[in-house]
């Protein structure tokens, strides 16, 4: 049979129903850490285990909150402050990372603020890669694009302990490609006259 708490018609081995926000509260004494264990042991050998957070409507919320006392530090889930199905990481009420599945660019990961570090814990730019290479590949014609909204154009800089060379354009249609060393010596490749 099934066990029901707050319901007379349990549909599972344990069904808990409550009109309050908090349905169950687990605590431990003596400095122990409370745990909820979902054991995947089964007679058919699959060993699968899962926890389902099921929204009833698109406007609903399915999330896991991480609190420091009564203060919410982090939340992960969908529908926390929006009504779409994107999966987000929230710091307080600010979405800092989104896994986008519903917009024009679906299956996209993006950050709304901060920097990303790979191989470093203190990135000083939007993306910092330390201790390894970057490999760009594709079946078509993969490219790395440097786009600037300024008329001076974008720049590609080469560093040792300091900047050694830079390559940039001097802006405008048919702009020159300018090579500059650390002593500000320049060599130009002319664009369209």
N, C-alpha and C positions, 0 to 999 in steps of 0.2 A: 503494500500500500504506500500512500504518500502522506507527508506531514504538511499541514498548513498552519502558518502563524499569521493571524489577521485575515484569514480567508477560510471558508468552509468547503472550497472546491479546489484543492491543490492539484496542479497539473504535472508536477514533477515530484521527485523524491522529497524535496524541500521547497516549498513556495512561501515567500514572506511578502505580505502586502501591508502597506502603511500609508496614510495620507500625509505624513510628515516628510520633510526632506531627508532626515536621517532614518534609515531603516534598520541598520545594525551598527553597533559600536563594539570594536574589539580592543581590549586593553590587556596589558600584562603587568604583573607586580614584580618587585624584587629586582628591578633593572633589566628584566628580560625584554626581548624584542617580540611583539606579537606578529604572528605569521598566518597567512592563509595559504594552504597547500592544495593545489589541484593535481591529483595523482593520475597520470596517464596509464597506469597499469590496466590491462584488459586481457580477456581470455583469447581474443582473436590475434593478439600479438602486435597490433598497430601502435599501441602506446601513445596515442594522441591525447593532448590536453589543450583546453582553450578557455578563455574568459570572454564572454560576449557582452558588449555594451550596445544595447539596441535602442535606437531612437524610434519613436512612433511617427514622427513627422519630420519633414526637411527642416522646419524651424526649431526642432528640438536640439538638445545637447547630449553628446556622449563624450565624457571626459574623465580623466584621472587628475586629481588635484594633489599637490604636494604643499603642505602647510607647515609653517613654523608657529606652533601654538594656534592661535586663531587667525594669523596672518597668512594669506595665500602667497607663496613664493613662486611656484610654477604650476602650469596646467598644460596638459596635452590632450588633444581630441578634436572633435568637429562640433560646429555650431555653438561655440562658446560665446562669441560676441557677434557672429554673423549667421546667416541662414543657408549657407552653402554646405557642400560636402567636403571641402578642403580640410586637410589635417594640419593643425597648427600647434606650435609651441608658444606658450604665453609666459611672459615674465610679468606677474601681476595681471593687468588687463591689456598689456601691449603684446601684440603678435610679433615675435622676433624671427620666427622661421615658419615657412608655409610649404607644404607639399600640395601642389595645385593639381586638381583632377578635373575641374569643371570649366576653366576659362578657355580662351582661344588657344592658349599654349598649355595644353593639358600635360599631366605627368611631369611637372616642372617643380624644382626645388628652388626657393629664393628666400633671401633674408631681407627684412625691411630696415635693418639698421646694423651698425657695427661692422667689424672686419672678420675675415676668414683666414685662419692660419693653418697650414699643413706643414708639420714638422717643427712648428714653433707655437709657443703659448702667448706670444706678445706681438701679434701682427700689427705693423704700423701703417698698413695700407689696406685697401679693400680686399686684396688677395695677396698673401705672402706665402711662397713655397720655399722651404729651407731643407737642405740635405738631400735633394734629389732632382730629377729632370721632369720637364713637362713634355708630353708626347701628344701631338695633334695628328690624328689620322682619320681617314674616311674613304668612302668608295667614290666620291666625286672629286672636288677640288677643295680640300680643307684649307682654311686660311686663318690667320690671326689678324684681326682688324683693330687698328688704333684710330679712334674717332674723336675729334675735338670739335666743340661748338665755337671755338675761337678762330679768328682769321689767321692766326699764326700756325695752325695745323698741329698735328700730334707729333710725339717724339718717342724714339726708342733709345734708351740709355744703357751703356755698358759700364759696369763698376768692377774695381778690385777693392781696395780699401776706400777709395773715393771714385768719383765718376772719371772715366778715362776717355770715352768717346760718346757722342750722341749723334743720332741720325734723325733729322726732322725735315719738314717742308716749310717754305717761307710763305705759305698761304696762297689762296686764290686758285682759279682755274689754270692748269698748266704750270703749277708752281715748281720751283727748283727743289731737288733733293739735296740737303745740306749735311755734310759730314763735319763735325766739330770735335777737336781734341781738347784735352784738359787745359791747354794754353790758349784756347780760343782761336786756334788756327782753323781755317775752314777750306773745304773743297766742295765745289758745287757740281751737280749734274743738272744741266739746263733742262727745263721743261719746254713746252711749246713756246715759241717766240711770239 
